[in-house]
Amino acid sequence: MNWDEFAEWSKQIADWGAAYHTGLPDRPVRAQTKPGEIAAQLPSSPPQQGEDMAAILKDFDAIVMPGMTHWQHPRFFAYFPSNAAPPSILAEQLVNTVAAQCMLWQTSPAATEVEGVMVDWLRQALGLAEGYTGVIQDSASSATLSAVLTMRERATGYTGNREGLSGKGHLRIYCSDQVHSSIDRACWVAGIGQDNLVKIGTNGPRHAMDVASLEAAIAADRAAGHTPAGIIAITGGTGIGASDDLAPILDLAQRHDLYTHLDAAWAGSAMICPEFRETFWTGVDRCDSIVFNPHKWLGVQFDCSVQFLRDPAPQLNTLKIEPEYLKTTGAAVTNYSEWTIPLGRRFRALKIWFLLRSYGLEGLQTRIRNHVAWAGDLCEAIRGLDGFEIVTEPILSLFSFRCPGDDAAQQRLVDAINDDGRVYLTQGAFDGRKIIRVQVGQFDTTREDVMTVLTVIQDTWEQIQ
Ligand SMILES: *Cc1c(COP(=O)(O)O)cnc(C)c1O
């Protein structure tokens, strides 16, 4: 393909993109596809001769698009949002086109320097103290793994990487029983082991980790000869939005010299609204590491996960490696690949810059405040349905409910709702019972879109009786 053809196709794809997004409300949110249906339409071996872009795009429309679930649909209320506001898509198109590897300062100075400034803009937007620096990672899972590796190395006097872990006893990491599965996986991959991830029970209106139990667990582990290495706190757990009381946890961490990581992958975006910080983030500035995903609620196209670090030295001591061919000369510069596990890096900061400049913090705050308010309205409406029960009250814009009947009835209702296609919800579990989750956070959703959930619940509930 030559670059004139590239320009032509790019224009066509831009027009396609606008039509796709404006037409989303008429499509079912969740793909209505059977397993194997898409693969069956693809040739089983690659073409020997090149094909025309027109033919490729035609098949994209005919074969691929019917098998897509529409995450940018205004009535997407499943999982968590994965927003891609139009300016961040444009930034991503530019990044894709320049296609630079941004692993070192000198491999694209602008990427490193824009990243440094964007991390600091977001630090200010979230009200975090001066002094935090940070790095943009692909996902919260990677940031959490980096933090867990740092806990491991710090607790072993930075000898784990060199010597391995055998003979080092049991390193222990603490979190609540409401954390995301990425915390378990980080402990598997870091060699800590699932059995050494100590999950503490929760209580209170926001299902916060019980600090007395945490303290008792740390003391018991020390008495047993284990090595406490770190605490992972959470703001806005995936299941029901569980959020820890940070101040007492951080007091405890300080007393026991434990490294702390905060998983705010979803709810971190809401902290751009100062009024939520008092409830959720009192004391946050003592966390050693904090992760939040601008690629969820805030509106930055996937992938974009920011890890803030109070002091980057422990993570750099854990992850930095400098073979000869990566050495840079001259003035001191930041090489972000030394802060993370992968070497290669995309230029992710550009889409943050485009988003923040296009909407301003006020534009983004208004969206998040609306989502929280509308989730509350919908929750009250569902509470009023005969026999329905709110299981977990709204935490920010996430709540859960049950319809009358057993667990199987909950699944029947979720499946019926998603087969209907007007909205998309997912199920979860709480206290050993199946729940139906609702989160409001799609970038362009309206109050009317949100209240459609009520209509669809009523319609489908009647159908499955
Ligand atoms: C989504 C989510 C994660 C995982 O995020 P990835 O970026 O997909 O790795 C972790 N923790 C919480 C609370 C989340 O909501």
PDBQT file of the ligand as one rigid body, heavy atoms in Angstrom, charges set to zero:
ROOT
HETATM    1  C1  LIG A 501     -10.229  -3.358  36.225  1.00  0.00    +0.000 C 
HETATM    2  C2  LIG A 501      -9.593  -3.548  37.531  1.00  0.00    +0.000 A 
HETATM    3  C3  LIG A 501      -8.331  -4.131  37.641  1.00  0.00    +0.000 A 
HETATM    4  C4  LIG A 501      -7.597  -4.691  36.458  1.00  0.00    +0.000 C 
HETATM    5  O1  LIG A 501      -7.270  -3.700  35.558  1.00  0.00    +0.000 OA
HETATM    6  P1  LIG A 501      -6.449  -4.034  34.236  1.00  0.00    +0.000 P 
HETATM    7  O2  LIG A 501      -5.992  -2.675  33.816  1.00  0.00    +0.000 OA
HETATM    8  O3  LIG A 501      -7.396  -4.658  33.303  1.00  0.00    +0.000 OA
HETATM    9  O4  LIG A 501      -5.337  -4.933  34.605  1.00  0.00    +0.000 OA
HETATM   10  C5  LIG A 501      -7.767  -4.227  38.885  1.00  0.00    +0.000 A 
HETATM   11  N1  LIG A 501      -8.400  -3.777  39.970  1.00  0.00    +0.000 NA
HETATM   12  C6  LIG A 501      -9.616  -3.214  39.916  1.00  0.00    +0.000 A 
HETATM   13  C7  LIG A 501     -10.276  -2.733  41.152  1.00  0.00    +0.000 C 
HETATM   14  C8  LIG A 501     -10.253  -3.085  38.673  1.00  0.00    +0.000 A 
HETATM   15  O5  LIG A 501     -11.464  -2.525  38.615  1.00  0.00    +0.000 OA
ENDROOT
TORSDOF 0
